[in-house]
Amino acid sequence: IISPQLAGDVDQFQTTIDMWKQFSHPNAVSLRNVVASTDFSSNGQARELIFEYQYIPGAVTWEQAFLPSTANPTPLLKESDFWSYICQLVNILKSIHDAGLCCRSVTPSKILVSPGNRIHLNCLGILDVLYPQTTAPMEQLQYDDLTSFGDLILATACRNTKV
């Protein structure tokens, strides 16, 4: 993720980064490190933030796996698998909220599905670093997570991203 405006000093985000680095859950793609760099800058001046996350072999996004498109027709999702995914997502969202955090990325492109029907929430903490001065209280952000979760489940059940 490149954010030249915010990448001047990683230290200003260290508390948030540390909270996400300490968060551990089997369904989370763990944040390993965040560094500022000029290595990718065309002029060598702009700084970028680079987020390093755990690698999940064989994973595809929820969008690729379950939401059909003209380029990617997907098979019907078995009900037992769907319930398993729902339970995994509820479990990790509860853990995130119990830790005093919010996900802010319950979207089909940020949820990974790995072999063995495991769900992994990806990109945790990025929005907290990129937009640290949100005016919404934590309770509202956590409620937004639940609303996004409901939208995801409804869209998947209806096989329609326009829901």
Backbone as a chain_set.jsonl record, in Angstrom:
{"seq": "IISPQLAGDVDQFQTTIDMWKQFSHPNAVSLRNVVASTDFSSNGQARELIFEYQYIPGAVTWEQAFLPSTANPTPLLKESDFWSYICQLVNILKSIHDAGLCCRSVTPSKILVSPGNRIHLNCLGILDVLYPQTTAPMEQLQYDDLTSFGDLILATACRNTKV", "coords": {"N": [[0.867, -1.174, 0.0], [0.635, 2.119, -0.892], [1.214, 5.215, 0.425], [2.106, 8.169, 0.202], [1.644, 10.611, 1.564], [1.3, 9.903, 4.202], [3.475, 8.404, 4.909], [5.77, 9.457, 5.998], [6.762, 9.082, 8.616], [6.879, 6.222, 10.295], [6.757, 5.82, 12.983], [4.764, 7.416, 14.129], [2.497, 5.915, 13.86], [2.922, 3.7, 15.338], [1.739, 2.625, 17.707], [-0.811, 1.762, 16.865], [-0.003, -0.046, 14.879], [1.414, -1.895, 16.458], [-0.677, -2.911, 18.054], [-2.15, -4.355, 16.131], [-0.175, -6.136, 15.273], [0.114, -7.667, 17.523], [-2.324, -8.906, 17.681], [-3.765, -12.02, 17.456], [-5.139, -14.701, 15.757], [-6.621, -17.669, 14.486], [-7.979, -17.253, 12.087], [-7.043, -14.929, 11.034], [-5.052, -13.013, 8.834], [-1.959, -12.479, 9.663], [-0.432, -9.438, 10.624], [2.839, -8.646, 9.967], [4.874, -6.689, 9.713], [5.465, -3.166, 9.252], [6.867, -0.879, 7.13], [8.573, 2.115, 6.139], [9.554, 3.322, 2.988], [11.631, 4.375, 0.221], [12.141, 2.972, -1.977], [10.432, 2.286, -4.091], [9.728, 4.566, -5.308], [9.411, 6.834, -7.998], [10.931, 9.115, -8.202], [12.65, 8.936, -6.117], [12.156, 10.393, -3.862], [9.562, 10.414, -2.682], [7.913, 8.755, -0.031], [6.813, 5.513, 0.837], [4.413, 3.44, 2.479], [4.85, 0.149, 3.435], [3.157, -2.744, 3.922], [3.608, -5.749, 5.537], [2.426, -8.97, 5.439], [1.372, -12.175, 6.725], [1.804, -15.083, 4.693], [-0.575, -16.922, 2.905], [-0.74, -19.935, 1.61], [-2.106, -21.03, -1.492], [-4.498, -19.656, -1.273], [-7.486, -17.925, -2.263], [-9.449, -15.023, -3.079], [-12.564, -14.247, -1.444], [-14.317, -13.164, -3.215], [-13.362, -14.178, -5.698], [-13.812, -16.878, -5.254], [-16.569, -17.244, -4.65], [-18.372, -15.348, -5.731], [-19.997, -14.915, -8.614], [-18.979, -13.895, -11.898], [-18.998, -12.614, -15.26], [-16.554, -13.276, -16.292], [-15.707, -15.104, -14.477], [-17.312, -17.684, -13.708], [-18.818, -19.225, -10.927], [-19.108, -22.23, -8.968], [-22.047, -23.486, -7.254], [-22.294, -22.843, -3.782], [-21.878, -25.125, -1.177], [-24.276, -25.727, 1.387], [-23.419, -26.565, 3.965], [-20.722, -25.827, 3.927], [-21.013, -23.059, 3.643], [-22.226, -22.353, 6.104], [-20.095, -23.005, 7.775], [-18.2, -21.089, 6.978], [-19.546, -18.751, 7.708], [-19.625, -19.064, 10.515], [-16.852, -19.016, 11.083], [-16.21, -16.404, 10.289], [-17.829, -14.878, 12.03], [-16.665, -15.618, 14.428], [-13.993, -14.574, 14.243], [-14.552, -11.836, 13.927], [-15.79, -11.287, 16.388], [-13.609, -11.729, 18.1], [-11.85, -9.718, 17.229], [-13.353, -7.435, 17.891], [-13.594, -7.843, 20.667], [-10.98, -7.37, 21.363], [-10.89, -4.675, 21.318], [-10.676, -3.52, 18.851], [-11.411, -2.783, 15.373], [-12.462, -4.189, 12.284], [-12.918, -3.146, 9.622], [-12.636, -4.001, 7.029], [-14.348, -5.935, 5.888], [-14.924, -7.241, 3.267], [-15.52, -8.748, 0.038], [-13.122, -8.815, -1.432], [-11.147, -8.748, 0.467], [-11.207, -10.948, 2.056], [-9.867, -14.083, 2.482], [-9.948, -17.382, 1.15], [-8.804, -20.454, 1.968], [-7.309, -23.659, 1.114], [-9.047, -26.475, 2.464], [-11.25, -25.242, 3.407], [-10.918, -22.908, 4.99], [-11.19, -19.67, 6.347], [-9.758, -16.438, 6.086], [-9.226, -13.283, 7.349], [-7.998, -10.5, 5.719], [-5.651, -7.783, 5.318], [-5.842, -6.446, 7.727], [-5.77, -3.68, 9.851], [-4.736, -1.828, 8.024], [-6.445, 0.313, 7.194], [-6.682, 1.594, 9.632], [-4.185, 2.71, 9.928], [-3.882, 4.255, 7.595], [-6.042, 6.008, 7.763], [-6.105, 7.394, 10.418], [-7.384, 9.361, 11.91], [-10.151, 9.065, 12.197], [-13.462, 10.115, 12.808], [-15.48, 8.687, 13.817], [-16.884, 6.871, 16.554], [-15.501, 3.956, 18.218], [-17.468, 2.008, 18.689], [-19.305, 2.504, 16.641], [-17.748, 1.931, 14.378], [-17.319, -0.793, 14.814], [-19.942, -1.69, 14.655], [-20.358, -1.096, 11.971], [-18.687, -3.044, 10.873], [-20.241, -5.322, 11.372], [-22.486, -4.754, 9.825], [-21.315, -4.763, 7.282], [-20.551, -7.441, 7.233], [-23.102, -8.676, 7.21], [-24.012, -7.735, 4.707], [-22.154, -9.025, 3.053], [-22.773, -11.757, 3.482], [-25.424, -11.867, 2.578], [-25.093, -11.073, -0.138], [-23.53, -13.205, -1.031], [-25.191, -15.436, -0.565], [-27.255, -14.828, -2.317], [-25.847, -14.826, -4.61], [-25.001, -12.498, -5.877], [-23.462, -9.516, -6.373], [-24.611, -7.054, -6.238], [-26.4, -6.726, -4.206]], "CA": [[0.0, 0.0, 0.0], [1.45, 3.313, -1.003], [0.588, 6.411, 0.958], [3.198, 9.129, 0.393], [1.313, 11.665, 2.517], [1.36, 9.403, 5.566], [4.619, 7.525, 5.105], [6.956, 10.159, 6.456], [7.29, 8.572, 9.862], [6.101, 5.073, 10.748], [6.647, 5.887, 14.436], [3.505, 8.039, 14.546], [1.455, 4.89, 13.79], [3.462, 2.495, 15.969], [0.791, 2.05, 18.661], [-1.805, 1.028, 16.082], [0.686, -1.177, 14.248], [1.703, -2.883, 17.502], [-1.928, -3.576, 18.435], [-2.483, -5.343, 15.105], [0.852, -7.173, 15.265], [-0.135, -8.531, 18.682], [-3.584, -9.633, 17.509], [-3.527, -13.355, 16.92], [-6.349, -15.509, 15.606], [-6.407, -18.604, 13.372], [-8.619, -16.771, 10.858], [-6.483, -13.628, 10.673], [-3.773, -12.935, 8.132], [-1.218, -11.697, 10.655], [0.441, -8.338, 10.226], [4.206, -8.934, 10.405], [5.701, -5.498, 9.825], [5.156, -2.01, 8.41], [8.085, -0.088, 6.959], [8.546, 3.221, 5.185], [10.62, 3.111, 2.015], [11.64, 5.158, -1.013], [12.6, 2.036, -3.015], [9.49, 2.176, -5.205], [9.431, 5.91, -5.76], [10.005, 7.157, -9.301], [11.911, 10.202, -8.066], [13.496, 8.685, -4.955], [11.804, 11.317, -2.789], [8.32, 10.039, -2.005], [8.008, 7.582, 0.837], [5.645, 4.651, 0.807], [4.271, 2.483, 3.572], [4.759, -1.22, 2.953], [2.593, -3.632, 4.935], [4.007, -7.136, 5.336], [1.478, -9.883, 6.072], [1.56, -13.617, 6.621], [1.442, -15.665, 3.403], [-1.51, -18.046, 2.998], [-0.589, -20.658, 0.333], [-3.291, -21.563, -2.161], [-5.706, -18.893, -0.961], [-8.113, -17.036, -3.237], [-10.372, -14.117, -2.386], [-13.984, -14.635, -1.353], [-14.879, -12.71, -4.485], [-12.999, -15.147, -6.729], [-14.334, -18.201, -4.928], [-18.013, -17.396, -4.468], [-19.219, -14.36, -6.388], [-19.826, -15.131, -10.051], [-18.921, -12.798, -12.858], [-18.96, -13.169, -16.611], [-15.216, -13.831, -16.501], [-15.427, -16.115, -13.464], [-18.494, -18.36, -13.175], [-18.454, -20.022, -9.75], [-20.089, -23.262, -8.64], [-22.869, -23.213, -6.072], [-21.657, -23.082, -2.495], [-22.623, -26.087, -0.36], [-24.799, -25.096, 2.592], [-22.573, -26.867, 5.13], [-19.533, -24.977, 3.821], [-21.436, -21.684, 3.884], [-22.373, -22.2, 7.551], [-18.752, -23.015, 8.345], [-17.602, -19.779, 6.699], [-20.242, -17.77, 8.538], [-19.148, -19.235, 11.897], [-15.47, -18.543, 11.159], [-16.214, -14.941, 10.219], [-18.385, -14.356, 13.285], [-15.671, -15.87, 15.466], [-12.889, -13.613, 14.178], [-15.072, -10.489, 14.196], [-15.967, -11.178, 17.835], [-12.279, -11.601, 18.697], [-11.352, -8.372, 16.9], [-14.108, -6.472, 18.696], [-13.221, -8.047, 22.066], [-9.649, -6.785, 21.548], [-11.013, -3.223, 21.238], [-10.329, -3.125, 17.494], [-12.449, -2.982, 14.368], [-11.878, -4.772, 11.081], [-13.033, -2.145, 8.567], [-12.357, -4.558, 5.702], [-15.157, -7.13, 5.657], [-15.35, -7.148, 1.874], [-15.142, -9.968, -0.683], [-11.738, -8.774, -1.914], [-10.226, -8.769, 1.607], [-11.359, -12.21, 2.771], [-9.228, -15.16, 1.744], [-10.414, -18.748, 1.366], [-7.664, -21.338, 1.712], [-7.683, -25.077, 1.059], [-9.565, -26.965, 3.73], [-12.391, -24.391, 3.781], [-10.552, -21.956, 6.032], [-11.369, -18.255, 6.039], [-8.741, -15.572, 6.679], [-9.422, -11.854, 7.108], [-6.758, -9.92, 5.232], [-5.492, -6.322, 5.327], [-6.208, -5.901, 9.03], [-4.965, -2.568, 10.336], [-4.331, -0.861, 7.001], [-7.266, 1.531, 7.266], [-6.381, 2.274, 10.895], [-2.965, 3.489, 9.723], [-4.087, 5.234, 6.53], [-7.046, 6.987, 8.203], [-6.107, 7.295, 11.881], [-8.166, 10.419, 12.545], [-11.579, 8.886, 11.975], [-14.26, 10.774, 13.839], [-16.496, 7.75, 14.302], [-16.481, 6.121, 17.749], [-15.197, 2.544, 17.987], [-18.718, 1.248, 18.642], [-19.865, 2.684, 15.302], [-16.898, 1.184, 13.441], [-17.603, -2.215, 15.027], [-21.267, -1.903, 14.075], [-20.146, -1.112, 10.518], [-18.172, -4.379, 10.561], [-21.368, -6.263, 11.367], [-23.288, -4.426, 8.651], [-20.574, -5.28, 6.131], [-20.67, -8.9, 7.314], [-24.442, -9.007, 6.732], [-24.027, -7.495, 3.259], [-21.363, -10.092, 2.432], [-23.52, -13.02, 3.554], [-26.578, -11.73, 1.684], [-24.607, -11.082, -1.521], [-23.064, -14.557, -1.348], [-26.35, -16.311, -0.614], [-28.017, -14.488, -3.524], [-24.902, -14.89, -5.733], [-25.171, -11.217, -6.562], [-22.707, -8.47, -5.685], [-25.401, -5.812, -6.248], [-27.366, -6.768, -3.107]], "C": [[0.902, 1.222, 0.0], [0.655, 4.512, -0.502], [1.66, 7.449, 1.233], [2.895, 10.195, 1.443], [1.515, 11.196, 3.961], [2.661, 8.699, 5.898], [5.861, 8.213, 5.643], [7.569, 9.555, 7.695], [6.394, 7.457, 10.369], [5.86, 5.147, 12.25], [5.323, 6.486, 14.904], [2.343, 7.042, 14.548], [1.816, 3.653, 14.603], [2.495, 1.853, 16.955], [-0.255, 1.213, 17.932], [-1.186, -0.201, 15.447], [0.947, -2.269, 15.276], [0.448, -3.622, 17.949], [-2.289, -4.662, 17.426], [-1.435, -6.448, 15.019], [0.647, -8.151, 16.415], [-1.42, -9.341, 18.541], [-3.295, -10.969, 16.838], [-4.839, -14.129, 16.905], [-6.131, -16.433, 14.418], [-7.006, -18.139, 12.045], [-8.137, -15.384, 10.444], [-5.216, -13.829, 9.852], [-2.947, -11.955, 8.96], [-0.362, -10.613, 10.014], [1.816, -8.614, 10.815], [5.003, -7.656, 10.644], [5.144, -4.398, 8.928], [6.431, -1.184, 8.35], [7.83, 1.047, 5.973], [9.751, 3.058, 4.272], [10.51, 4.123, 0.879], [12.025, 4.277, -2.2], [11.698, 1.986, -4.244], [9.126, 3.526, -5.802], [10.124, 6.192, -7.087], [11.068, 8.25, -9.187], [12.838, 10.023, -6.865], [13.181, 9.558, -3.758], [10.596, 10.85, -1.982], [8.533, 8.777, -1.18], [6.697, 6.818, 0.781], [5.616, 3.816, 2.079], [4.094, 1.107, 2.954], [4.291, -2.079, 4.119], [2.995, -5.061, 4.586], [3.077, -8.031, 6.153], [1.92, -11.331, 5.9], [1.111, -14.089, 5.239], [0.53, -16.863, 3.636], [-1.451, -18.803, 1.671], [-1.923, -21.169, -0.202], [-4.572, -20.792, -1.94], [-6.172, -18.077, -2.162], [-9.06, -16.125, -2.465], [-11.777, -14.711, -2.38], [-14.665, -14.31, -2.68], [-14.596, -13.715, -5.6], [-13.682, -16.489, -6.5], [-15.85, -18.306, -5.036], [-18.91, -16.424, -5.21], [-19.007, -14.439, -7.893], [-19.739, -13.821, -10.829], [-18.883, -13.431, -14.237], [-17.601, -13.805, -16.892], [-14.929, -15.005, -15.56], [-16.721, -16.735, -12.952], [-18.061, -19.253, -12.009], [-19.514, -21.074, -9.497], [-20.909, -22.844, -7.425], [-22.113, -23.612, -4.813], [-22.509, -24.069, -1.702], [-23.059, -25.413, 0.943], [-23.915, -25.347, 3.804], [-21.29, -26.026, 5.108], [-19.868, -23.52, 4.141], [-21.584, -21.422, 5.385], [-21.014, -22.188, 8.245], [-18.076, -21.665, 8.162], [-18.233, -18.7, 7.576], [-19.733, -17.85, 9.979], [-17.714, -18.73, 12.059], [-15.412, -17.014, 11.144], [-16.758, -14.314, 11.496], [-17.347, -14.482, 14.398], [-14.544, -14.84, 15.417], [-13.375, -12.18, 14.423], [-15.273, -10.285, 15.689], [-14.616, -10.99, 18.524], [-11.676, -10.221, 18.438], [-12.042, -7.338, 17.773], [-13.771, -6.605, 20.176], [-11.846, -7.458, 22.379], [-9.684, -5.254, 21.483], [-10.639, -2.67, 19.884], [-11.549, -3.232, 16.594], [-11.762, -3.421, 13.079], [-11.808, -3.763, 9.938], [-12.728, -2.681, 7.164], [-13.086, -5.88, 5.484], [-15.763, -7.004, 4.264], [-14.86, -8.387, 1.131], [-13.696, -9.975, -1.188], [-10.711, -8.865, -0.787], [-10.354, -10.024, 2.461], [-10.767, -13.301, 1.899], [-9.845, -16.497, 2.134], [-9.25, -19.653, 1.0], [-8.154, -22.78, 1.63], [-8.089, -25.586, 2.444], [-10.702, -26.121, 4.265], [-12.101, -23.489, 4.967], [-10.697, -20.544, 5.502], [-10.279, -17.461, 6.754], [-9.075, -14.127, 6.332], [-8.064, -11.231, 6.818], [-6.796, -8.401, 5.368], [-5.907, -5.686, 6.644], [-5.233, -4.798, 9.424], [-4.604, -1.525, 9.3], [-5.136, 0.429, 7.109], [-7.036, 2.294, 8.563], [-5.131, 3.136, 10.777], [-3.191, 4.588, 8.682], [-5.06, 6.34, 6.923], [-7.156, 6.975, 9.725], [-7.032, 8.292, 12.566], [-9.659, 10.295, 12.281], [-12.356, 9.51, 13.133], [-15.317, 9.839, 14.426], [-16.003, 7.045, 15.568], [-16.284, 4.644, 17.406], [-16.467, 1.709, 17.883], [-19.367, 1.336, 17.257], [-19.064, 1.892, 14.271], [-17.129, -0.323, 13.587], [-18.985, -2.57, 14.482], [-21.181, -1.957, 12.55], [-19.564, -2.443, 10.06], [-19.32, -5.383, 10.436], [-22.285, -6.012, 10.175], [-22.617, -4.956, 7.382], [-20.625, -6.805, 6.078], [-22.035, -9.348, 6.781], [-24.569, -8.825, 5.232], [-23.293, -8.602, 2.516], [-22.146, -11.398, 2.384], [-24.71, -12.973, 2.606], [-26.153, -11.786, 0.221], [-24.179, -12.49, -1.937], [-24.245, -15.523, -1.478], [-27.17, -16.083, -1.889], [-27.167, -14.588, -4.785], [-24.989, -13.631, -6.581], [-24.426, -10.149, -5.774], [-23.481, -7.161, -5.589], [-26.4, -5.754, -5.1], [-27.07, -5.686, -2.117]], "O": [[1.824, 1.328, 0.809], [-0.453, 4.774, -0.97], [2.088, 7.602, 2.377], [3.804, 10.639, 2.144], [1.857, 11.991, 4.836], [2.924, 8.421, 7.068], [6.916, 7.584, 5.73], [8.793, 9.519, 7.815], [5.277, 7.71, 10.823], [4.874, 4.603, 12.747], [4.812, 6.109, 15.959], [1.313, 7.299, 15.172], [1.092, 2.658, 14.564], [2.439, 0.626, 17.029], [-0.55, 0.088, 18.336], [-1.777, -1.281, 15.472], [0.725, -3.447, 14.995], [0.496, -4.826, 18.198], [-2.687, -5.762, 17.81], [-1.778, -7.591, 14.719], [0.971, -9.333, 16.293], [-1.585, -10.358, 19.215], [-2.66, -11.029, 15.785], [-5.55, -14.201, 17.907], [-5.514, -16.027, 13.433], [-6.574, -18.593, 10.985], [-8.755, -14.737, 9.597], [-4.408, -14.711, 10.145], [-3.207, -10.752, 8.958], [0.326, -10.834, 9.018], [1.95, -8.795, 12.025], [5.717, -7.538, 11.64], [4.436, -4.675, 7.96], [7.005, -0.831, 9.38], [6.978, 0.943, 5.09], [10.839, 2.701, 4.725], [9.435, 4.658, 0.611], [12.215, 4.78, -3.307], [12.17, 1.67, -5.336], [8.298, 3.604, -6.709], [11.286, 5.831, -7.277], [11.999, 8.298, -9.991], [13.709, 10.858, -6.621], [13.865, 9.477, -2.737], [10.608, 10.888, -0.751], [9.243, 7.857, -1.588], [5.618, 7.403, 0.689], [6.653, 3.523, 2.674], [3.277, 0.927, 2.05], [4.937, -2.137, 5.166], [2.752, -5.527, 3.473], [2.949, -7.886, 7.369], [2.737, -11.654, 5.037], [0.151, -13.559, 4.679], [0.826, -17.721, 4.468], [-2.054, -18.36, 0.694], [-2.757, -21.674, 0.549], [-5.636, -21.23, -2.378], [-5.368, -17.604, -2.965], [-9.427, -16.423, -1.328], [-12.119, -15.56, -3.203], [-15.477, -15.082, -3.189], [-15.497, -14.063, -6.363], [-14.082, -17.157, -7.453], [-16.369, -19.336, -5.464], [-20.113, -16.662, -5.307], [-17.944, -14.067, -8.389], [-20.332, -12.805, -10.468], [-18.75, -14.648, -14.363], [-17.514, -14.771, -17.651], [-14.024, -15.801, -15.809], [-17.194, -16.364, -11.877], [-17.053, -19.954, -12.1], [-20.692, -20.849, -9.776], [-20.511, -21.96, -6.666], [-21.384, -24.604, -4.798], [-23.718, -23.88, -1.566], [-22.311, -24.63, 1.527], [-23.682, -24.432, 4.594], [-20.83, -25.568, 6.153], [-19.107, -22.834, 4.822], [-21.125, -20.394, 5.884], [-20.811, -21.439, 9.2], [-17.449, -21.153, 9.089], [-17.536, -17.842, 8.118], [-19.444, -16.824, 10.594], [-17.393, -18.088, 13.059], [-14.651, -16.408, 11.899], [-16.209, -13.328, 11.989], [-17.174, -13.57, 15.206], [-14.177, -14.287, 16.454], [-12.675, -11.395, 15.063], [-14.958, -9.214, 16.209], [-14.498, -10.175, 19.439], [-11.065, -9.629, 19.327], [-11.387, -6.461, 18.335], [-13.67, -5.597, 20.876], [-11.572, -7.088, 23.521], [-8.642, -4.605, 21.579], [-10.317, -1.488, 19.761], [-12.598, -3.72, 17.015], [-10.613, -3.06, 12.824], [-10.743, -3.557, 9.356], [-12.579, -1.904, 6.221], [-12.51, -6.832, 4.957], [-16.946, -6.703, 4.105], [-13.885, -9.011, 1.55], [-13.11, -11.045, -1.352], [-9.523, -9.043, -1.055], [-9.679, -10.148, 3.483], [-11.117, -13.432, 0.726], [-10.214, -16.717, 3.288], [-8.764, -19.63, -0.131], [-9.278, -23.085, 2.028], [-7.534, -25.168, 3.46], [-11.086, -26.25, 5.428], [-12.944, -23.324, 5.848], [-10.367, -20.261, 4.351], [-9.921, -17.771, 7.89], [-9.195, -13.782, 5.156], [-7.108, -11.411, 7.571], [-7.867, -7.813, 5.516], [-6.284, -4.514, 6.676], [-4.017, -4.971, 9.339], [-4.196, -0.423, 9.668], [-4.564, 1.519, 7.115], [-7.179, 3.517, 8.592], [-5.019, 4.168, 11.439], [-2.744, 5.72, 8.865], [-4.926, 7.478, 6.472], [-8.191, 6.586, 10.265], [-7.424, 8.07, 13.711], [-10.356, 11.301, 12.154], [-11.942, 9.433, 14.29], [-15.968, 10.171, 15.417], [-14.835, 6.662, 15.648], [-16.833, 4.148, 16.422], [-16.532, 0.79, 17.065], [-19.914, 0.35, 16.762], [-19.641, 1.255, 13.391], [-17.134, -1.047, 12.591], [-19.167, -3.643, 13.908], [-21.852, -2.77, 11.914], [-19.902, -2.927, 8.979], [-19.356, -6.189, 9.507], [-22.804, -6.958, 9.582], [-23.278, -5.527, 6.515], [-20.731, -7.389, 5.0], [-22.116, -10.289, 5.992], [-25.164, -9.661, 4.552], [-23.752, -9.066, 1.472], [-22.174, -12.069, 1.352], [-24.975, -13.948, 1.901], [-26.786, -12.475, -0.578], [-24.436, -12.913, -3.064], [-24.286, -16.334, -2.403], [-27.71, -17.027, -2.466], [-27.68, -14.455, -5.896], [-25.043, -13.679, -7.81], [-24.745, -9.912, -4.609], [-23.031, -6.239, -4.909], [-27.183, -4.808, -5.029], [-27.775, -5.556, -1.116]]}, "num_chains": 1, "name": "protein.A"}
